[in-house]
Amino acid sequence: MPDQDIPVNRSGQLERHVVLVAPEVHWNTGNIGRTCLGAGAHLHLVRPLGFSLDGKQVKRAGLDYWDKVSLKVWDDFDTFLSEMKPGDNEVAVLTKTADRLIWEMPSPRRYFLVFGSETRGLPVSILEAYRHVAYRIPITDDIRCLNLSTAAGIALYHSLQPV
């Protein structure tokens, strides 16, 4: 069975969470939701959102899978932290300004992959608090950055690899 290829929480192995802080583009969020569903991961959205979750654009981007996505919306990052209580070794912040590459990320059983918005990235407060667990996806100088949904997919599937 295909889902046996992915070491997700259902099998008692890995638990993955993708956290989007202030996402702005509905189709990126929909695509990330679809990727989370395919990888057996949870999706967390931290307000403010640049779109309505009731909008048909998000549902269209997630196709007919959106209602199956394990989704939680948070009013702010501090509330997310206090409720989910990720350990310091359970967080990876993804930013193009990080010194370390994603190939250096550990693979704990429970892991939160935190991404910023499409145009502003992560708030300075989050970057400063989590600089020691910040990673970047290598890209050439020919582009400014990867699309958020592409970056989330790369990091999520990489995090599922055994170290």
C-alpha positions in Angstrom: 0.0 0.0 0.0 1.3 3.5 -0.9 0.7 5.0 2.6 3.1 2.4 4.1 5.9 4.2 2.3 5.5 7.3 4.4 6.5 7.0 8.1 3.6 9.0 9.5 2.0 9.2 12.9 -0.6 6.6 12.0 2.1 3.9 12.1 3.5 5.2 15.4 6.7 6.6 13.9 7.0 10.2 12.7 4.7 13.1 13.4 5.1 16.1 11.1 3.6 19.6 11.4 3.9 22.4 8.8 3.4 25.8 10.3 2.7 28.8 8.1 3.0 32.2 9.8 0.8 34.9 8.2 0.5 33.2 4.8 -0.7 35.5 2.1 -1.5 33.5 -1.1 -4.5 31.1 -1.0 -3.2 28.7 -3.7 0.1 28.2 -1.9 -1.8 27.3 1.3 -4.1 25.0 -0.6 -1.1 23.3 -2.3 0.6 22.9 1.0 -2.5 21.5 2.6 -2.6 18.9 -0.2 1.1 18.1 0.3 0.5 17.7 4.1 -2.4 15.3 3.5 -0.2 13.3 1.1 2.6 13.1 3.6 0.4 12.5 6.6 1.3 15.8 8.2 -0.7 18.4 10.1 -1.1 22.0 8.8 -1.1 25.0 11.2 -2.0 28.5 10.0 -1.0 31.5 12.2 -3.0 34.6 11.7 -3.2 37.1 10.0 -4.2 35.2 6.9 -4.1 37.1 3.5 -7.2 35.2 2.4 -10.4 33.6 3.6 -10.4 29.9 4.4 -14.0 29.9 3.2 -12.8 31.0 -0.2 -13.2 28.6 -3.1 -9.7 29.5 -4.2 -8.1 27.6 -1.3 -10.4 24.7 -1.7 -9.7 24.7 -5.5 -5.9 24.7 -4.8 -6.4 21.8 -2.4 -8.7 20.2 -4.9 -11.3 18.0 -3.3 -9.0 17.1 -0.5 -9.2 20.3 1.6 -11.8 19.0 4.0 -9.5 16.0 4.8 -6.5 18.2 5.7 -5.5 18.1 9.4 -5.8 21.9 9.9 -5.6 24.1 12.9 -5.8 28.0 12.7 -4.1 30.0 15.5 -4.6 33.6 16.4 -0.9 34.2 17.0 2.4 32.3 17.2 2.6 32.5 21.0 -0.8 30.7 21.4 0.4 28.1 18.9 3.6 27.6 21.1 1.7 27.4 24.4 -0.9 24.9 23.1 1.3 22.6 21.0 4.4 22.9 23.3 7.0 21.9 20.8 10.3 21.0 22.4 13.4 23.0 21.3 14.6 20.0 19.4 11.2 19.7 17.7 11.3 23.0 15.7 13.0 23.9 12.4 12.6 27.4 11.0 13.0 27.6 7.3 14.4 30.8 6.0 16.7 31.8 3.1 18.9 33.7 5.6 19.9 30.6 7.6 23.5 29.5 7.6 22.7 25.7 7.7 21.3 23.7 4.9 18.2 21.5 5.3 20.4 18.4 4.8 21.6 19.1 8.3 18.1 19.0 9.9 17.6 16.2 12.4 14.7 13.9 12.2 13.0 13.7 15.6 9.8 11.7 16.0 7.7 15.0 16.3 8.8 17.9 14.2 7.4 21.4 13.4 8.6 23.0 10.2 7.9 26.8 10.4 7.6 29.0 7.4 7.0 32.7 7.0 4.8 34.6 4.5 5.4 34.8 0.8 6.5 38.5 0.8 7.8 39.2 4.3 9.2 35.8 5.5 9.2 35.2 9.3 9.0 38.0 11.9 12.3 39.0 13.4 11.1 37.8 16.8 10.7 34.2 15.5 14.0 34.3 13.6 15.9 35.5 16.6 14.3 33.0 19.0 15.0 30.1 16.6 18.2 31.1 14.9 19.9 28.0 16.3 17.4 25.7 14.4 17.2 27.8 11.2 17.8 26.0 7.9 17.7 27.0 4.2 17.1 25.2 1.0 20.0 25.8 -1.4 19.2 27.8 -4.5 21.3 29.5 -7.2 21.8 33.3 -7.3 19.5 33.3 -10.4 16.4 33.5 -8.3 15.4 35.4 -5.2 13.6 32.5 -3.5 11.5 29.4 -4.0 7.8 29.4 -4.0 6.4 28.8 -0.5 4.5 25.6 -1.5 7.6 24.2 -3.2 9.8 25.0 -0.2 7.3 23.4 2.2 7.1 20.3 0.1 10.9 19.9 -0.1 11.4 20.4 3.6 8.5 18.2 4.6 9.5 15.3 2.5 13.2 15.7 3.5 12.2 15.7 7.2 10.6 12.2 6.7 14.0 10.7 5.7 15.8 8.7 8.4 19.0 10.4 9.6 
